[in-house]
């Protein structure tokens, strides 16, 4: 398997989060990895510390950013 760079080809995903607070993009970073980025929009943009949240996956191992605090809210 390869990872898709086209978010719309993935079932259950959309370029905007369900609540409309983030735009979502996925990019391939190689044959065995991808990076997903959620960028704050609208009122959510006021959360400057977590305005861009990421998941990087390489060989099945994920790392999240920018901080764990953003993901625990």
C-alpha positions, 0 to 999 in steps of 0.5 A: 500500500501507498498513502493517498495524497487526495483527501477526497479519495479517502472515505469519511474525510473532507477538506473541512472538519465536521464542526467547520473549525479546521481545514484539513490537508494530507500530503504524502511524504514518501512511499511509507509516510504521510503528513496530515495538517489541520489549520484553524479557521474562523473563531478557532484561529484565535487559538494561536498555540494550536492554529496548525495541528499535524500528524506525521506518519512514517512506516506506521509510526505517528508523531503529532505536533505542535504539542501534546496539549493541543491534542488533549483539548 
